[in-house]
């Protein structure tokens, strides 16, 4: 049986979890009864829970259900051989994701996740990239808020820079202008798992600190690290460290690396969050530094917990990218999204990454949404995820 002849187009693995359910809801809401609807199924550890979720989200009663468990690798192999694409929300991935990546790489099954765990991602690249290339499996890590808006925002800015100036911008700043939302329990669990991994293997610290941890064999120029608050004259606001820069910067550099350095081998990039002008903005920027010492507070969210539907609906984000040319010219590009970034928008991003993989002719290998799908994914996110990507004059 060829990959095109498999039983399903997409399987949502982890559909009984909070975020997995939102991904499944997207397929019901966005494609239910439509001519372009994928053949999709829901997968998880417990059949009864899958049935309950199917009813809860209003999926058709004949929506297929698959029992699969990270602790039973044979069930993952069986699942992968039935579908063209697996979308997984089962994290922390360093605890529960390795066997699924291996199964997809073996079977030629495309894969996307929500991973923000760079040490594990590098481990998977080293272990399975060649297998994925051989089988044709396209494996896209970080297919949610980390790191799609940033990965694709830089990609689209650079396309515009080439159009306007004849070459890419060697320096780009990513600046979060506004964001309303909550951290996911999965994000908190991933950070906890990473801290435990570092305690066992301190060598991981240098990997986590390196902007080029996901570009094996390539070390680019020194990068602006975005660790200290400062005032940005051209934007008229204070800038503070951004908690997700640690993973996003690595993915942006990996996209450039895998695409053959369209941004240049001397490309420099950082991310920060903007506060406001004046002393109030300075105080807010310094408060961000203090907050990052304990970002989840006394009681971090647990996996499976999340905001109310109203909180998801009222969330949003707004990210500005500033490309700086050697001649002094600047180009601004904005990426904005409706919904809570960690849940409402992330679930849509992951679902549409799966849809884009169905029509992709990219070669196999472990890549990024930007390197594998590029502008085709931007188009889907505009049409199906209420995201905007546009030049700002």
GIJOLIN-V725720 format. One record per pair of residues at least 24 apart in sequence whose ideal C-beta (glycine too) atoms are under 10 Angstrom apart, sorted by the first residue. I is the first residue (numbers start at 1). J is the second residue. Records with the same first field share a line. If there is no record, write none. Layout:
BEGIN
I: J ; J
END
This chain:
BEGIN
1: 81 ; 82
2: 108
3: 81 ; 83 ; 84 ; 85 ; 107 ; 108 ; 109 ; 110 ; 135 ; 136 ; 137
4: 84 ; 358
5: 84
6: 39 ; 80 ; 81 ; 82 ; 83 ; 84 ; 85 ; 107 ; 108 ; 109
7: 39 ; 41 ; 64 ; 66 ; 81 ; 82 ; 83 ; 84
8: 38 ; 39 ; 40 ; 41 ; 43 ; 64 ; 66 ; 79 ; 82 ; 83 ; 84 ; 85 ; 86
9: 37 ; 38 ; 39 ; 40 ; 41 ; 83 ; 84 ; 85 ; 110 ; 354 ; 355 ; 357 ; 358
10: 38 ; 39 ; 40 ; 41 ; 83 ; 84 ; 85 ; 86 ; 87 ; 110 ; 112 ; 351 ; 354 ; 355 ; 357 ; 358
11: 39 ; 40 ; 41 ; 42 ; 43 ; 64 ; 66 ; 68 ; 79 ; 80 ; 82 ; 83 ; 84 ; 85 ; 86 ; 87 ; 88 ; 109 ; 354
12: 40 ; 41 ; 42 ; 43 ; 44 ; 53 ; 66 ; 83 ; 85 ; 86 ; 87 ; 88 ; 89 ; 347 ; 350 ; 351 ; 354
13: 41 ; 42 ; 43 ; 44 ; 45 ; 66 ; 68 ; 70 ; 76 ; 79 ; 80 ; 83 ; 86 ; 87 ; 88 ; 89 ; 90 ; 97 ; 100 ; 111 ; 113
14: 42 ; 43 ; 44 ; 45 ; 68 ; 70 ; 86 ; 87 ; 88 ; 89 ; 90 ; 91 ; 96 ; 100 ; 113 ; 114 ; 186
15: 40 ; 41 ; 42 ; 43 ; 44 ; 49 ; 50 ; 53 ; 54 ; 57 ; 59 ; 63 ; 65 ; 66 ; 87 ; 89 ; 90
16: 42 ; 43 ; 44 ; 45 ; 46 ; 47 ; 48 ; 49 ; 50 ; 51 ; 52 ; 53 ; 54 ; 56 ; 65 ; 89 ; 90 ; 304
17: 44 ; 45 ; 49 ; 53 ; 89 ; 90 ; 91 ; 185 ; 186 ; 303 ; 304 ; 306
18: 89 ; 184 ; 185 ; 186 ; 301 ; 302 ; 303 ; 304 ; 305 ; 306 ; 307 ; 343 ; 347
19: 89 ; 90 ; 91 ; 114 ; 144 ; 184 ; 185 ; 186 ; 303 ; 304 ; 306 ; 342 ; 343 ; 344 ; 346 ; 347 ; 350
20: 44 ; 53 ; 87 ; 88 ; 89 ; 90 ; 114 ; 186 ; 304 ; 347 ; 350
21: 53 ; 54 ; 56 ; 57 ; 89 ; 304 ; 306 ; 347
22: 57 ; 89 ; 306 ; 309 ; 312 ; 339 ; 340 ; 343 ; 344 ; 345 ; 346 ; 347 ; 348 ; 350 ; 351
23: 87 ; 88 ; 89 ; 114 ; 144 ; 346 ; 347 ; 348 ; 349 ; 350 ; 351 ; 354
24: 50 ; 53 ; 54 ; 56 ; 57 ; 59 ; 63 ; 87 ; 89 ; 347 ; 351
25: 53 ; 56 ; 57 ; 58 ; 59 ; 347 ; 348 ; 351
26: 57 ; 344 ; 347 ; 348 ; 349 ; 350 ; 351 ; 352 ; 354 ; 355 ; 384 ; 385
27: 57 ; 59 ; 63 ; 87 ; 351 ; 354 ; 355
28: 54 ; 57 ; 58 ; 59 ; 60 ; 63
29: 57 ; 58 ; 348 ; 351 ; 384
30: 348 ; 351 ; 352 ; 355 ; 383 ; 384 ; 385
31: 351 ; 355 ; 384
32: 58 ; 59 ; 60 ; 63
33: 60
36: 355
38: 83 ; 84 ; 85 ; 351 ; 354 ; 355 ; 358
39: 64 ; 83 ; 84
40: 64 ; 83 ; 85 ; 87 ; 351 ; 354 ; 355
41: 65 ; 66 ; 79 ; 82 ; 83
42: 66
43: 67 ; 68 ; 69 ; 75 ; 76 ; 79 ; 82 ; 83 ; 86 ; 87 ; 88 ; 90
44: 68 ; 69 ; 89 ; 90
45: 69 ; 70 ; 71 ; 72 ; 75 ; 90
68: 100 ; 103
69: 96 ; 99
70: 95 ; 96 ; 97 ; 98 ; 99 ; 100
71: 96 ; 99
72: 99
73: 98 ; 99 ; 100 ; 102 ; 103
74: 99 ; 103
75: 99 ; 103
76: 100 ; 101 ; 102 ; 103 ; 104 ; 107 ; 109
77: 102 ; 103 ; 104 ; 106 ; 107 ; 109
78: 103 ; 107
79: 103 ; 104 ; 107 ; 109
80: 104 ; 105 ; 106 ; 107 ; 108 ; 109 ; 110 ; 111 ; 137
81: 106 ; 107 ; 108 ; 109
82: 107 ; 109
83: 107 ; 109 ; 110 ; 354
84: 108 ; 109 ; 110 ; 354 ; 357 ; 358
85: 109 ; 110 ; 111 ; 112 ; 137 ; 138 ; 140 ; 353 ; 354 ; 355 ; 356 ; 357 ; 358 ; 360
86: 110 ; 111 ; 112 ; 113 ; 137 ; 139 ; 354 ; 357
87: 111 ; 112 ; 113 ; 114 ; 140 ; 143 ; 347 ; 350 ; 351 ; 353 ; 354 ; 355 ; 357
88: 112 ; 113 ; 114 ; 115 ; 143 ; 350
89: 113 ; 114 ; 144 ; 184 ; 186 ; 303 ; 346 ; 347 ; 350
90: 114 ; 186 ; 303
91: 115 ; 116 ; 117 ; 120 ; 184 ; 185 ; 186 ; 187 ; 189 ; 190 ; 193 ; 303
92: 116 ; 117 ; 120 ; 186 ; 187 ; 188 ; 189 ; 190 ; 191 ; 192 ; 193 ; 194 ; 196 ; 197 ; 303
93: 117 ; 120 ; 121 ; 124 ; 141 ; 186 ; 190 ; 193
94: 119 ; 120 ; 121 ; 123 ; 124 ; 190 ; 193 ; 194 ; 196 ; 197
95: 120 ; 189 ; 190 ; 193 ; 196 ; 197
96: 193
97: 121 ; 124 ; 141
98: 123 ; 124 ; 127 ; 128
101: 125 ; 127 ; 128 ; 131 ; 132 ; 137 ; 139 ; 141 ; 366
102: 127 ; 128 ; 131 ; 132
103: 128 ; 137
104: 128 ; 131 ; 132 ; 135 ; 137 ; 138 ; 139 ; 366
105: 129 ; 130 ; 131 ; 132 ; 133 ; 134 ; 135 ; 136 ; 137 ; 139 ; 364 ; 365 ; 366
106: 131 ; 132 ; 134 ; 135 ; 137
107: 135 ; 136 ; 137
108: 132 ; 134 ; 135 ; 136 ; 137 ; 138 ; 364
109: 135 ; 136 ; 137 ; 138 ; 139 ; 357
110: 136 ; 137 ; 138 ; 139 ; 140 ; 353 ; 354 ; 356 ; 357 ; 358 ; 360 ; 362 ; 364 ; 372
111: 137 ; 138 ; 139 ; 140 ; 141 ; 143 ; 353 ; 354 ; 357 ; 366
112: 138 ; 139 ; 140 ; 141 ; 142 ; 143 ; 144 ; 349 ; 350 ; 351 ; 352 ; 353 ; 354 ; 356 ; 357 ; 369 ; 372 ; 373
113: 139 ; 140 ; 141 ; 142 ; 143 ; 144 ; 350 ; 353
114: 141 ; 142 ; 143 ; 144 ; 145 ; 146 ; 148 ; 184 ; 186 ; 187 ; 190 ; 342 ; 346 ; 347 ; 349 ; 350 ; 353
115: 140 ; 141 ; 142 ; 143 ; 144 ; 146 ; 147 ; 186 ; 190 ; 247 ; 251
116: 141 ; 142 ; 144 ; 145 ; 146 ; 147 ; 184 ; 186 ; 187 ; 190 ; 191 ; 194 ; 243 ; 244 ; 246 ; 247 ; 248 ; 250 ; 251
117: 141 ; 142 ; 146 ; 190 ; 191 ; 193 ; 194 ; 197 ; 208 ; 247
118: 142 ; 194 ; 204 ; 207 ; 208 ; 209 ; 210 ; 213 ; 214 ; 246 ; 247 ; 249 ; 250 ; 251 ; 254
119: 193 ; 194 ; 197 ; 198 ; 201 ; 203 ; 204 ; 205 ; 207 ; 208 ; 213
120: 190 ; 193 ; 194 ; 197 ; 204
121: 207 ; 213 ; 214 ; 247 ; 250 ; 251 ; 254 ; 366 ; 368
122: 204 ; 207 ; 208 ; 210 ; 213 ; 214 ; 215 ; 216 ; 250 ; 254 ; 366
123: 204 ; 207
124: 366
125: 213 ; 214 ; 215 ; 216 ; 254 ; 365 ; 366 ; 367
126: 216 ; 366
127: 366
128: 365 ; 366
129: 216 ; 364 ; 365 ; 366 ; 367
130: 364 ; 365 ; 366
131: 364 ; 365 ; 366
132: 363 ; 364 ; 365 ; 366 ; 367
133: 363 ; 364 ; 365 ; 366
134: 364 ; 365
135: 364 ; 365
136: 362 ; 363 ; 364 ; 365
137: 364 ; 365 ; 366
138: 357 ; 360 ; 361 ; 362 ; 363 ; 364 ; 365 ; 366 ; 367 ; 371 ; 372 ; 373
139: 357 ; 364 ; 365 ; 366 ; 367 ; 368 ; 372
140: 350 ; 353 ; 354 ; 356 ; 357 ; 360 ; 362 ; 366 ; 367 ; 368 ; 369 ; 370 ; 371 ; 372 ; 373 ; 377
141: 214 ; 247 ; 251 ; 254 ; 366 ; 367 ; 368 ; 369
142: 214 ; 244 ; 247 ; 248 ; 250 ; 251 ; 254 ; 349 ; 353 ; 368 ; 369 ; 370
143: 346 ; 349 ; 350 ; 351 ; 352 ; 353 ; 354 ; 356 ; 357 ; 368 ; 369 ; 372 ; 373 ; 377
144: 184 ; 186 ; 187 ; 341 ; 342 ; 343 ; 345 ; 346 ; 347 ; 348 ; 349 ; 350 ; 353 ; 369
145: 179 ; 181 ; 184 ; 187 ; 244 ; 248 ; 317 ; 319 ; 337 ; 340 ; 341 ; 342 ; 343 ; 344 ; 345 ; 346 ; 349 ; 350
146: 187 ; 190 ; 243 ; 244 ; 245 ; 246 ; 247 ; 248 ; 251 ; 341 ; 342 ; 346
147: 244 ; 245 ; 247 ; 248 ; 249 ; 250 ; 251 ; 252 ; 254 ; 255 ; 271 ; 368 ; 369 ; 370
148: 248 ; 251 ; 335 ; 337 ; 345 ; 346 ; 349 ; 350 ; 352 ; 353 ; 368 ; 369 ; 370 ; 373 ; 377 ; 378 ; 381 ; 385 ; 387
149: 174 ; 176 ; 244 ; 248 ; 317 ; 318 ; 319 ; 321 ; 335 ; 336 ; 337 ; 341 ; 345 ; 349 ; 381 ; 387 ; 389
150: 174 ; 176 ; 242 ; 244 ; 245 ; 247 ; 248 ; 249 ; 251 ; 252 ; 255 ; 269 ; 271 ; 319 ; 321 ; 335 ; 370
151: 248 ; 251 ; 252 ; 254 ; 255 ; 256 ; 368 ; 369 ; 370 ; 371 ; 373 ; 374 ; 377
152: 252 ; 255 ; 335 ; 349 ; 368 ; 369 ; 370 ; 373 ; 374 ; 375 ; 377 ; 378 ; 381 ; 387 ; 389
153: 248 ; 252 ; 319 ; 320 ; 321 ; 333 ; 334 ; 335 ; 370 ; 378 ; 389
154: 248 ; 249 ; 251 ; 252 ; 253 ; 255 ; 256 ; 263 ; 267 ; 269 ; 271 ; 321 ; 323 ; 333 ; 335 ; 370
155: 252 ; 255 ; 256 ; 259 ; 262 ; 263 ; 321 ; 333 ; 368 ; 369 ; 370 ; 371 ; 373 ; 374 ; 375 ; 377 ; 378 ; 389
156: 321 ; 333 ; 334 ; 335 ; 370 ; 374 ; 375 ; 378 ; 389 ; 390 ; 391
157: 263 ; 320 ; 321 ; 322 ; 323 ; 331 ; 332 ; 333 ; 334 ; 335 ; 389 ; 391
158: 255 ; 256 ; 259 ; 262 ; 263 ; 264 ; 267 ; 321 ; 323 ; 331 ; 333
159: 262 ; 333 ; 374 ; 375 ; 378
160: 321 ; 323 ; 331 ; 332 ; 333 ; 390 ; 391
161: 263 ; 323 ; 324 ; 325 ; 329 ; 330 ; 331 ; 333
162: 262 ; 263
163: 331 ; 391
164: 323 ; 325 ; 329 ; 331 ; 391
165: 323 ; 325 ; 326 ; 327 ; 329 ; 331
166: 325
167: 262 ; 263 ; 264 ; 325 ; 326
168: 256 ; 261 ; 262 ; 263 ; 264 ; 267 ; 323 ; 325
169: 263 ; 264 ; 267 ; 268 ; 269 ; 321 ; 322 ; 323 ; 324 ; 325 ; 326 ; 329 ; 330 ; 331 ; 333
170: 221 ; 263 ; 264 ; 265 ; 266 ; 267 ; 268 ; 269 ; 323 ; 324 ; 325 ; 326
171: 224 ; 263 ; 264 ; 266 ; 267 ; 268 ; 269 ; 270 ; 322 ; 323 ; 324 ; 325 ; 326 ; 330
172: 252 ; 263 ; 267 ; 268 ; 269 ; 270 ; 271 ; 321 ; 322 ; 323 ; 324 ; 331 ; 333
173: 224 ; 226 ; 232 ; 234 ; 235 ; 239 ; 268 ; 269 ; 270 ; 271 ; 272 ; 320 ; 321 ; 322 ; 323 ; 324 ; 330 ; 332
174: 226 ; 242 ; 244 ; 245 ; 248 ; 249 ; 252 ; 269 ; 270 ; 271 ; 272 ; 273 ; 319 ; 320 ; 321 ; 322 ; 333 ; 335
175: 226 ; 232 ; 235 ; 237 ; 239 ; 242 ; 270 ; 271 ; 272 ; 273 ; 274 ; 318 ; 319 ; 320 ; 321 ; 322 ; 332
176: 239 ; 240 ; 242 ; 243 ; 244 ; 245 ; 271 ; 272 ; 273 ; 274 ; 317 ; 318 ; 319 ; 320 ; 341
177: 235 ; 237 ; 273 ; 274 ; 317 ; 318 ; 319 ; 320 ; 334 ; 336
178: 273 ; 274 ; 316 ; 317 ; 318 ; 319 ; 320 ; 336
179: 242 ; 273 ; 315 ; 316 ; 317 ; 318 ; 319 ; 337 ; 340 ; 341 ; 342
180: 311 ; 314 ; 315 ; 316 ; 317 ; 318 ; 339 ; 340 ; 341
181: 307 ; 311 ; 312 ; 314 ; 315 ; 316 ; 317 ; 337 ; 339 ; 340 ; 341 ; 342 ; 343 ; 344 ; 345 ; 346
182: 301 ; 305 ; 306 ; 307 ; 311 ; 312 ; 315 ; 340 ; 341 ; 342 ; 343
183: 243 ; 295 ; 296 ; 297 ; 300 ; 301 ; 306 ; 307 ; 341 ; 342 ; 343
184: 301 ; 303 ; 304 ; 305 ; 306 ; 307 ; 340 ; 341 ; 342 ; 343 ; 346
185: 296 ; 300 ; 301 ; 302 ; 303 ; 304 ; 305 ; 306 ; 342
186: 301 ; 302 ; 303 ; 304 ; 305 ; 306 ; 342 ; 343 ; 346
187: 243 ; 244 ; 295 ; 296 ; 300 ; 301 ; 303 ; 342 ; 346
188: 295 ; 296 ; 297 ; 299 ; 300 ; 301 ; 302 ; 303 ; 305
189: 300 ; 301 ; 302 ; 303 ; 304
190: 247 ; 303
191: 243 ; 246 ; 295 ; 296 ; 300
192: 296 ; 300
194: 246
207: 250
208: 246 ; 247 ; 250
209: 246
210: 249 ; 250 ; 253
211: 245 ; 246 ; 249 ; 250 ; 252 ; 253 ; 268 ; 269 ; 270
212: 249 ; 250 ; 253 ; 254 ; 257
213: 246 ; 247 ; 249 ; 250 ; 253 ; 254
214: 247 ; 249 ; 250 ; 251 ; 252 ; 253 ; 254 ; 255 ; 257 ; 258 ; 366 ; 368
215: 250 ; 253 ; 254 ; 255 ; 256 ; 257 ; 258
216: 254 ; 257
217: 257
218: 253 ; 254 ; 256 ; 257 ; 261 ; 265
220: 253 ; 256 ; 257 ; 261 ; 263 ; 264 ; 265 ; 266 ; 267 ; 268 ; 269
221: 264 ; 265 ; 266 ; 267 ; 268
222: 268
223: 249 ; 253 ; 267 ; 268 ; 269 ; 270
224: 249 ; 268 ; 269 ; 270 ; 271 ; 272
225: 249 ; 270 ; 272
226: 269 ; 270 ; 271 ; 272 ; 273
227: 270 ; 272 ; 289 ; 292
228: 272 ; 285 ; 286 ; 289
229: 272 ; 273 ; 275 ; 281 ; 282 ; 283 ; 284 ; 285 ; 286 ; 287 ; 288 ; 289
230: 272 ; 282 ; 285
231: 275 ; 277 ; 278 ; 281 ; 282 ; 285
232: 272 ; 274 ; 322
234: 322 ; 324 ; 330 ; 332
235: 274 ; 277 ; 320 ; 322 ; 332
236: 274 ; 276 ; 277 ; 278 ; 281
237: 273 ; 274 ; 275 ; 276 ; 277 ; 278 ; 281 ; 284 ; 285
238: 272 ; 273 ; 274 ; 275 ; 276 ; 277 ; 278 ; 279 ; 280 ; 281 ; 282 ; 283 ; 284 ; 285 ; 286 ; 288
239: 270 ; 271 ; 272 ; 273 ; 274 ; 275 ; 281 ; 285 ; 288
240: 272 ; 273 ; 274 ; 275 ; 281 ; 282 ; 284 ; 285 ; 286 ; 287 ; 288 ; 289 ; 291 ; 292
241: 270 ; 271 ; 272 ; 273 ; 285 ; 288 ; 289 ; 291 ; 292
242: 270 ; 271 ; 272 ; 273 ; 274 ; 288 ; 292 ; 319
243: 271 ; 273 ; 288 ; 291 ; 292 ; 295
244: 271 ; 273 ; 341
245: 269 ; 270 ; 271 ; 272 ; 273
246: 271
247: 271
248: 319
250: 368
251: 367 ; 368 ; 369 ; 370 ; 371
252: 368 ; 370
253: 368
254: 366 ; 367 ; 368 ; 370 ; 371
255: 367 ; 368 ; 369 ; 370 ; 371 ; 372 ; 374
256: 368 ; 370 ; 371
257: 367 ; 368 ; 371
258: 365 ; 366 ; 367 ; 368 ; 370 ; 371 ; 372
259: 367 ; 368 ; 370 ; 371 ; 372 ; 374
260: 371
263: 323
268: 324
269: 321
271: 319 ; 321
273: 319
274: 318 ; 319 ; 320
301: 342
306: 340 ; 342 ; 343 ; 344
307: 340 ; 342 ; 343 ; 344
308: 340
309: 340 ; 343 ; 344
311: 339 ; 340 ; 343 ; 344
312: 338 ; 339 ; 340 ; 341 ; 342 ; 343 ; 344 ; 345 ; 347
313: 338 ; 339 ; 340 ; 344
314: 338 ; 339 ; 340 ; 344
315: 339 ; 340 ; 341 ; 342 ; 343 ; 344 ; 345
316: 340 ; 341 ; 344 ; 345 ; 386
317: 341 ; 342 ; 345 ; 387
318: 388
320: 392
321: 392
322: 392
331: 391 ; 392 ; 393
332: 390 ; 391 ; 392 ; 393
333: 389 ; 390 ; 391 ; 392
334: 388 ; 389 ; 390 ; 391 ; 392
335: 378 ; 381 ; 387 ; 388 ; 389 ; 390
336: 386 ; 387 ; 388 ; 389 ; 390
337: 381 ; 385 ; 386 ; 387 ; 388 ; 389
338: 385 ; 386 ; 387 ; 388
339: 385 ; 386 ; 387
344: 385 ; 386
345: 381 ; 385 ; 386 ; 387
346: 385
347: 385
348: 380 ; 381 ; 384 ; 385 ; 386 ; 387
349: 377 ; 380 ; 381 ; 384 ; 385 ; 387
350: 385
351: 380 ; 384 ; 385
352: 377 ; 378 ; 379 ; 380 ; 381 ; 382 ; 383 ; 384 ; 385 ; 387
353: 377 ; 380 ; 381 ; 385
354: 380
355: 380 ; 384
356: 380 ; 381 ; 384
END
